[in-house]
Amino acid sequence: MTNETPRLLPTGTCWCGCGGTTSLGAFFCRGHDKVAEAALLAARYDSSVARLLSHHGFGPDKSVLDAAVDEGGWEICPNCEYAGAPLSIRNHARKIHEK
């Protein structure tokens, strides 16, 4: 997130559009973040993750994983090429590298 991006605040109403009441500090009812994600893909990108990536300039020649590491707080596992959020890296390392 850049400094120019406005801070989003939960409103108490689910952001997927269902009208449900959310938990304190939450944007979505449980599981509705995935509903909203799928609905956005359907509404704007023909239900295609490839179209979403292409729209934002990513694809085979420009890695979205590299962007997540460079700009999104993701990390690369020190023992292999796996990339993910810090907690995901810890879970991955525990499951894969600490057998």
C-alpha positions, 0 to 999 in steps of 0.5 A, spaced: 500 500 500 502 506 498 502 513 502 497 515 496 492 510 498 486 512 502 486 508 509 480 503 508 475 502 515 470 497 516 463 499 516 460 494 520 456 491 514 459 486 509 463 489 503 461 483 499 454 487 498 450 481 502 448 486 507 450 482 513 453 485 519 460 483 520 464 482 526 468 488 530 474 491 525 472 486 519 470 488 512 467 481 511 462 476 514 466 469 514 468 467 507 465 473 504 472 475 502 472 469 497 465 471 495 467 478 493 473 476 490 470 471 485 464 476 484 469 481 482 473 476 477 466 475 474 464 482 473 470 485 471 475 479 468 470 474 465 472 470 471 479 469 469 485 470 474 489 471 467 485 477 465 486 480 472 493 479 472 494 482 465 490 488 466 495 490 472 501 489 467 503 482 470 504 475 466 509 471 464 514 476 463 513 480 469 512 476 475 506 478 480 510 474 485 516 478 485 512 484 485 509 481 492 516 480 495 518 487 492 512 491 494 507 487 498 511 485 504 512 478 502 518 474 503 522 468 499 523 462 503 531 462 505 531 454 503 527 454 496 524 458 491 517 459 495 514 466 496 509 468 501 507 472 506 511 471 513 506 467 516 506 462 510 513 462 509 514 460 517 508 454 516 512 452 509 518 452 512 516 448 518 512 443 514 517 442 508 524 443 511 523 441 518 521 434 517 
